[in-house]
Amino acid sequence: MLLPDFQIFVICLCLLPNWHTHAQPRKLALLVGISNYPASSGWKNLHSANDLALLKEVLIGHGYDVQLLEDGNATKQGILEALAQDALALQPGDLFHFHFSGHGQQVVDTGNDEFDGLDEALVPFDAKAFYGNGYTGQNHLLDDELRMALIRIREKIGPTGQAFVTLDACHSGTATRSMSVCRGTDTILAPPDFQPNDATDLDDMLDVEDNRSNLAPIVVFSATSARQANWEFPAPDGKRYGPLSFALSKVMDEKPQTTFKGLFDEVRSEMAVIAPRQTPCAEGSVNLVIGENKIFEQESLHFEVVRIGNKSEVQINGGLLQQIRPGTKLFFYQPDTWHPGKTPPIVSGIVSYSELIRADVELEAPIDKETIAPAWAFVAGQQLGDSRLFIQLHLPNHKALEDEFKNQLTDFPNVILVTENFDLLLEETEAGQFRLSTYDEVVLCEETFTTPFADAAYLLEEVILKFFRYKFLKELQYEDPWLKVALNIIPANEPSNFNYDNGFAELEVGEQFFIEVTNKGDKACYINLLDIQPNAIVTPLVPGVAGDFQPGDLLLEPGQTKRLKSNNGIDFWQADLPLGFDILKLIATDEPIDLRAILAARGNTKEANPLLQAFNSAFSMQQRGAHTESLPSGAATVASVVIRIR
């Protein structure tokens, strides 16, 4: 059967491969650099051409079409026109890289959208350094203008494309070095009477938080943090370069990368050597796989090396706020390790000292600076807290009891005698009795003792051990990034005087309330609820003191909210004596446990669950040192509510 020519044409079209939808995305780079500013501009000349030569070669090797815009062509209008032409040339799914090497400066904000009254700006070829004589910054490339030009490109390449911006300039810093050149100035382009608001940090150069669904993700690398200067780097080849450009070209040329985060950590490591006083910054979708429409999600959070003391001591950018306590064990991996545990670590280390957002780590083996500097640190085992107890004695007339008490303490190295800042005070009263009280004057016992050996044993085993557990649980704070549980108190009758704010509630004796828990994480978990009373008594509420329970009764699925019930099935609870501050402590775990058994034991049980192992270690009073057993990430998390009972 013969077919008409038109039908043959249509069939042929249908049989052709879908070349457009399966074509490789285009990679386009616009590299802008100004080395020779006009003498009348007030700007020092730079060596930006060296940056562009390095980056051009590396980017071509990665498949980019590279456009150069230099010196007299890199005016403000020239840069904006080049960006507009690129927006026309690009297609959905393409990759775009914008780079700028040159001066940067802060200018007075004309749009009234900056809290500090300043815009950050790049300095094109035709921009002047000083305000006045008819120049008010009209040739500076403001952050708002660059942002809008990049948004048009991000709209064009769409959510399957990628926009990558690298800025080897700065917007502050005093150019006082005689042997180097600063790519910026601390002189603000503004009228003489302008007063900036110094109460806030500088705003970001680009708004990377604009994540509308029709925009391509964007990643921005900057050579410095907000208030640092950016100094050119004298390289071994005798030329000078911008440190970000040099480090970026070296890393992209030598090492394959998976994500922008991995790329940045390598860049940061290189810059730590060539520009140690500068702190490069990365913003945007840094977990994006380079060249792919895929975000890497980590199995656990990682920390970075921020300072190297020697081959066996480093500092990381995590501390007490991230539950990184002394004794925490860390594994160090190559950067861009998204699945720790599937490959061997470079080295391990133990945290020796923690502050809020910094921690010192002693490495278990010496390692070269070049290897450890870019490494990613993952928690191998966290500490639940300090398991020491400090006791002060004041028994001037009972030397025998004091000596026997000290003798029996030799079996409990974590119970430490002090002369001030105590947890417990053992003293004799005016009536001749012995009183054991807490630092906040809660009396645990007040009795008449007669036999020093039995009396010391009673104090240690029956009173102090219980307080030891109470103190540990009261201070227990452990937030795991992979188990996220919220604990809330809801009054049963909505009284007008009910006060609940961010984990703190006030209730009167007899007042009824509900306890709600919500799993805000992506993993199912099992829950236990403890009541830690102001008289140092710890009572399990869920599961209760008595009664059987099934693991499913304590299960909380992701996104699920439950009102907790008592053993008798009632879902409301009642505030009761004693008066003072009562703590509800919710402990969520990745597998079912029963805290009732560990609370009743004397700290010498054998447990398979890592949380119960840690509790067992903390409760024994017989371990040595401040550290409990390590707890692996994802094993448990703790949430607390403090109730003041009136």
Secondary structure, 3 states (H helix, E strand, C coil): CCCCHHHHHHHHHHHCCCHHHHCCCCEEEEEEECCCCCHHHCCCCCCHHHHHHHHHHHHHHCCCEEEEEEHHHCCHHHHHHHHHHHHHHCCCCCEEEEEEECCEEEEECCCCCCCCCEEEEECCCCCCCCCECCECCCCCEEHHHHHHHHHHHHHHHCCCCEEEEEEECCCCCCCCCCCCCECCCCCCECCCCCCCCCCCCCCCCCCCCCCCCCCCCEEEEECCCCCCCCECEECCCCCEECHHHHHHHHHHHHCCCCEHHHHHHHHHHHHHHHCCCCCCEEEECCCEECCCCCECCCCCCEEEEEEEEECCEEEECCCHHHCCCCCCEEEEECCCCCCCCCCCCCEEEEEEEECCCCEEEEECCCCCHHHHCCCEEEEEEECCCCCCEEEEEECCCCHHHHHHHHHHHCCCCCEEECCCCCCEEEEECCCCCEEEEECCCCEEEEECCCCHHHHHHHHHHHHHHHHHHHHHHHHCCCCCCCCCEEEEEEECCCCCCCEEECCEEEECCCCEEEEEEEECCCCCEEEEEEEECCCCCEEEEECCCCCCCCHHHHEECCCCEEECCCCCCCCEEECCCCCEEEEEEEEEECCCCCHHHHHHCCCCCCCCCHHHHHHHHHHCCCCCCCCCCCECCCCEEEEEEEEEEC
